[in-house]
Amino acid sequence: MTSSFLPINDGDRPSALDLDRRLMGELDGPVPDAHRAATDTAKAELPPLDIAALRHRANVSHRPVRRPRGWMFAGLGSIGILAAAALLFVPPEPASTRTKGAPQLGWMVLHDGVVDMGNADRTVEAGDHIQFTWAGTADTIVLIGIDGHGEPTVLWPESPDAPPVVLDPDSGLLQGSVRLDDAPGPERFFAVFDARSVPDATARVMDAFHHHHSRAALYDWADDTPDIDLVILDKSP
């Protein structure tokens, strides 16, 4: 028979968790002096919180870009954290007839401080922040927005002269978000995966937009084009 050196709790003593909850006032009951002393020692050993460093990180992660009618990129800490958690459980909603294995574009919306996963019935409003997700097999992306006026804007990368954005295979998120302006009509977002260049991706998207005038026709075209996916967001008046 061997003996254990571990302080086995036979159920007669409160657990360390219960003692911590007593210290915080969540539970009633005494707290041994030894546990108080150990807690104070652990607190003293914690490194000081560097507020200046945290503010610096927040500032450098915010990526403002001059854009027409109020569009902008913004690195949002709250939506990024919640989005990463949501991605563990909810993949981007696939189109019903997408080619098997084709990359897909998904989205989430931050509205009044609340993050929701995007779906076909969700309407958005001016001022909402949209963060895009992706799933499937692809190395790069070009994301092009066309607003209700029919005007295109290259959203990713930051400049039409830049190369397509390299996707992080372990993330599933596009870094940054888009704040919707008050332009009327729906917002259309075209993801071109593994494009040869930004100008080539833009030309393909605009050619399709001018030839397929209805929402259904655009979705049919995107469904039949394995390297392009489409999200159309309706805005509340």
N, C-alpha and C positions, 0 to 999 in steps of 0.2 A: 504494500500500500504506500502510495506517495502522498506527500503533503504539498499544498499549493502555497506559494509566497504571495499570491494575489489576495487583496482584501475582499474576499467574497462576502457579498451582502446576502444574508439569509432571509431578508424581508423584514427584519425587525428595525432596520435603520433606514432613514430617508436617503434617497439617491442624491448624487451630486446635482442633478438637474432640479430636484425638488428644493435642495438647499439654495441653489441660485435663484429659484423663483421666490423663495422666502425672502432673500436679500432684496429682491426687486419689489417686494410687497404684493406679489401675485398670489402667494399662499400664506396662510397663517402658520405660525410655529417658530420654535427657537432655532437659532443658527449657531453652531459651535464656534468658539473663538478660533479654533484651528482653521476652519473653513473661511472665516472672515479674513484671517491673516493671509491665507493662500490667495484669496481673491485680490486683496490689496497689493500683494507682490506681483501678481500677473498684470494688474493695471499699470503699475509703476514701470514694468518692463516694455510696455507698448511704445513704439516710436511716436514722436509728436506728429500731429496732422499738419502737413505742409499746405496751408491754404493757398499760398502764392503759386505753388506748383500746380495745384488743381485748377486754379483760374487760368494759368498759362495753357494747360492742356485743353481747357474748354475753348479758349480763344483760337488756338491753332486748328482745332477740329471744325470750327465754323468757317465755311467756305463761301462767302458771298460772291455772286457773279452778276455783273450788270446784264439785265435782261429786259426786253420790252414788256410793258404793261404789268410790272410787278412780279414776274416770275423770279424765283431765286433758289439757289441751293442752300441748304442749311444742315450742318451736322447736329442732329437732335439727340441728346443723350437719352431722354426718356423713351422716345420711339425706338431708338436703337436697341436698348436693353429689352424692352417688351417684345420687339420684333424678333430678336434672337431667340427668346423663350418660345414665342408662338411658332417659329419655324420648326421647333423640335416636334410639334404635334400636328401642325396644319400646313400641308404643302400648297403651293400655288394651285388655284382652281384650274384644271385643264379644260380646254375647249373640247367639245364633244367629238369632233372628227379630226383631231390632230394626228399627224403621222406618228406612229409608234417610235419613241426615242427622240422625237423632235424637241428641242429646248422650248421652254414655256416661260412666259412672263406673268408674274403675280404682283399683287400690291396690297398695301395696308394704308390706313388713313388715321391721322392724328387730328381729332376734332374736339375742341374744348377740353384738352388734356386727357382724352380717352383714346386708346388705340383699338381699332377694329380691323379684322381681316376683311379684305375686299371681296365682294361677290357681285353677281350680276344685278341684284336688286338694290344695291347700296348707292344712294345719291351722295354727292359731295357739294361743298359750298366754297365760295371764295374765302381764302384765308386758311383752308384746310391744308395740311401737309401730307403729301403722298410719298411713301417709301416703297420702292420696287424690290421684288424678289425674283429669283429665277430658279429654274430646275431643269435638269436634263444634262446633255453633253455639249459643251461649247467652251471655247477658249476666250472669246472676246464678244463685246456687245457695242452696238451703236443704238442709242435710244433717241427717237425723234418724236416731238410733240407737235400736233396740229390742233389749233384751238378752233372755236366756233366761227371765226372769221376765215378759216382756211389757211392761216399763215403758219408755216413750219418753223420749228426751232430745234436745233440740235441740243439735247439736254445732257447726254453723256456721249462723248467727252465734253470738256468745258468749251472747247473751241472746234469749229469745223475743220481747222487745219491740223488738229491733233490726230494721232492714230486711234483706232478703236480701243475701248477700255478693256484691259485684261481682267477677266473674272477670277475671283478667288474660289477655287473648287470646294473649300471647306466652309465657306460663308453662306452662300445663297442669298446674300443681300448686296444691293448696290449702295455704295457709301454715299451718304447725303440724302436729301429729300427735295421735293419740289413743292413750293407753296403756290397754290392756285390763285390766279388773279380773278378779277370780276368780268372778264370777257364773256359775252353771252354764248350760249350753245354748249354742246358736249366737248369734252377734251379727249382727243385721240392720241394714244401712245403706241408707237411702232418700235418693236425691238428687232433689230437686224443682228443676227448672231454670226460671228466669224465672217464679217464683211471684208471685202478687199480694201476698202477705204471708206472714210466718212462721206466724201462726195458721191461715191458709187451707191452707198446705202441710201443717201438722201434722194438721189435720182430715181432709184427703184420705188421708194415709198411715194414720192410725188407723182410718178407715172401711174401707180395703182390708184392713188387718191383721185386723180383726175378722170380715170376710166371707170371707177366703181363708186357711184355717187351715193348709194344707200348704205346704211349700217350693215344690213344683211350681206350685201355684195362685198363689202370690205372684209367682213368676217370669213366669207366663203373663200375669198382670195388668200387671206392669211392662213386659213386651214389647209389650203392646197399648196402652200409655199413652206416647205419644211424648215427653212432657216429664218423665218419671220413669224413673229407672234404679235397680237394686237390686243390692246385693252381700250375700251371706250367708256368714259365716265360721264354720267349725266349729272348736271348741276341743278341744284334747287334754284328757282327764280329768286 
